[in-house]
Amino acid sequence: MGESERCTPRDLNSFPNGEIGIVWEDGHESIYTGYYLRCNCNCAACVDEMSGVKILENESVPRAVTAKEIHGVGRYGISIAWSDGHDTGIYSFDMLRKLCPCCE
């Protein structure tokens, strides 16, 4: 499989415990906590647009943050409305695959 299949989700689920799971076209499974993804948001409110430096302080994110809504963005990613009120980030599938917390 090529890179495009590696970064194409076959299935995406939001679980009651707050985790988000993705099964990729290559069969790999990624499980993310809401806190982990929220802390890795790369929108302009969380990362300085000019310098690329993260400005979001992880300590300001509630540990129990969960996805309230998940919407597709074109064919390349998702947007997530978080329980802490934040909803401006776009998580590209490429970014999500790179953020996979497993040891692979």
C-alpha positions as CSV (number, residue, x, y, z in Angstrom):
1,M,0.0,0.0,0.0
2,G,1.1,3.5,-0.7
3,E,1.2,6.6,1.4
4,S,-2.3,7.7,0.4
5,E,-3.8,4.4,1.8
6,R,-1.7,4.8,4.9
7,C,-3.4,8.1,5.6
8,T,-6.9,7.2,4.5
9,P,-9.3,6.2,7.2
10,R,-11.5,3.2,6.7
11,D,-13.5,3.8,9.9
12,L,-13.6,6.6,12.5
13,N,-15.4,6.3,15.8
14,S,-15.9,8.4,18.9
15,F,-16.2,6.1,22.0
16,P,-18.2,6.8,25.1
17,N,-15.0,6.9,27.2
18,G,-13.9,10.0,25.2
19,E,-11.3,8.2,23.0
20,I,-11.4,8.5,19.2
21,G,-10.4,5.5,17.1
22,I,-9.4,5.3,13.5
23,V,-8.9,2.2,11.4
24,W,-6.7,3.1,8.4
25,E,-6.9,1.6,5.0
26,D,-3.7,-0.3,5.6
27,G,-5.3,-2.0,8.6
28,H,-3.4,0.0,11.3
29,E,-5.6,1.1,14.2
30,S,-5.0,4.4,16.1
31,I,-6.6,5.2,19.4
32,Y,-6.4,8.8,20.7
33,T,-7.5,10.3,24.0
34,G,-9.5,13.5,23.6
35,Y,-6.9,15.3,25.8
36,Y,-4.1,14.2,23.5
37,L,-5.8,15.4,20.3
38,R,-7.0,18.7,21.9
39,C,-3.5,19.5,23.1
40,N,-2.2,18.8,19.5
41,C,-4.7,21.2,17.8
42,N,-2.8,23.3,15.3
43,C,-5.3,26.1,14.6
44,A,-4.3,29.8,14.9
45,A,-5.5,30.0,18.5
46,C,-3.3,27.1,19.5
47,V,-0.2,27.6,17.3
48,D,1.3,31.0,16.3
49,E,0.7,31.4,12.6
50,M,3.9,33.3,11.9
51,S,6.4,31.3,14.0
52,G,4.7,27.9,14.2
53,V,5.3,27.9,17.9
54,K,2.7,26.3,20.1
55,I,0.9,28.8,22.2
56,L,-1.7,26.5,23.8
57,E,-0.8,25.6,27.3
58,N,-1.7,22.0,27.9
59,E,-2.5,22.8,31.5
60,S,-5.4,24.9,30.3
61,V,-7.0,21.9,28.7
62,P,-9.3,19.9,30.9
63,R,-8.0,16.3,31.2
64,A,-11.5,15.0,30.7
65,V,-12.1,16.9,27.4
66,T,-14.1,14.9,24.9
67,A,-15.3,15.4,21.3
68,K,-18.9,16.6,21.2
69,E,-19.1,16.5,17.4
70,I,-16.8,15.3,14.6
71,H,-17.3,16.5,11.0
72,G,-15.5,15.7,7.8
73,V,-13.5,18.4,6.1
74,G,-13.3,17.7,2.4
75,R,-11.5,14.5,1.7
76,Y,-8.5,15.3,3.8
77,G,-9.5,15.7,7.5
78,I,-11.9,16.3,10.3
79,S,-12.9,19.1,12.6
80,I,-13.8,18.5,16.2
81,A,-16.0,20.5,18.5
82,W,-14.6,19.9,22.0
83,S,-16.4,19.8,25.3
84,D,-14.2,22.8,26.4
85,G,-15.8,25.0,23.7
86,H,-12.9,24.9,21.3
87,D,-13.9,24.1,17.7
88,T,-11.6,25.8,15.2
89,G,-9.0,23.2,14.5
90,I,-8.8,21.0,11.4
91,Y,-7.0,17.6,11.9
92,S,-5.8,16.4,8.6
93,F,-5.6,12.6,8.1
94,D,-1.9,12.9,7.5
95,M,-1.5,14.8,10.8
96,L,-3.7,12.2,12.6
97,R,-1.6,9.3,11.3
98,K,1.6,11.1,12.4
99,L,0.1,11.7,15.8
100,C,-0.7,8.0,16.3
101,P,0.4,7.4,19.9
102,C,1.3,3.7,19.3
103,C,5.0,2.7,19.2
104,E,4.9,1.8,15.4
